[in-house]
């Protein structure tokens, strides 16, 4: 998944978090009776939000692991290139001394 898409999802989660907080504040203002009537609904919203956060975190982790794999591959290539250059240099030096 592209970074922009992940960022949009994160922004949406932040928006939902804000709306849930506003909803809870409104229910507190209205009173305990109304709050108790909608308690389950709010809890379900929070559970779904938390599940979405967890999935998004998993997606981020998967993306990070993919990045590390690419970084690892690039690192291995650099190491091999470095070894190749050093071997060639050493062979050249040794050839000149004979």
Long-range contacts (C-beta under 8 A, 24 or more apart in sequence): 1-59, 1-63, 3-63, 6-56, 6-59, 6-60, 6-63, 9-52, 9-56, 10-56, 13-49, 13-52, 13-53, 13-56, 16-45, 16-49, 16-52, 17-49, 20-45, 20-46, 20-49
